[in-house]
Amino acid sequence: MLKTFFISSMDQKEAAGLFAHQLLERTKKVEMLKQKLNILTEEDPSAQSLHSTQFGHYLVLTRAIEREKGYVRWLQKTLEVIDSSIV
């Protein structure tokens, strides 16, 4: 978990490293979730159907992927801000 409350006390390199590490971890998580979704839909092609017993699992995975992708975008934007900050 990324804790940013005391980020203003970090130097630019330390802050960038913190966010870069989280970016790497969250990118890996997106890929892992996508793999799980692919496995689910390959094993049960009807998983995307409302009446499938796997539909709830499908919904949870797709939401988790979107949430993590949003986090990755935020991390990327924040890294740009950190990198462009005057030292």
Secondary structure, 3 states (H helix, E strand, C coil): CCCCCCHHHCCHHHHHHHHHHHHHHHHHHHHHHHHHHHHHHHHCHHHHCCCCCCHHHHHHHHHHHHHHHHHHHHHHHHHHHHHHCCC
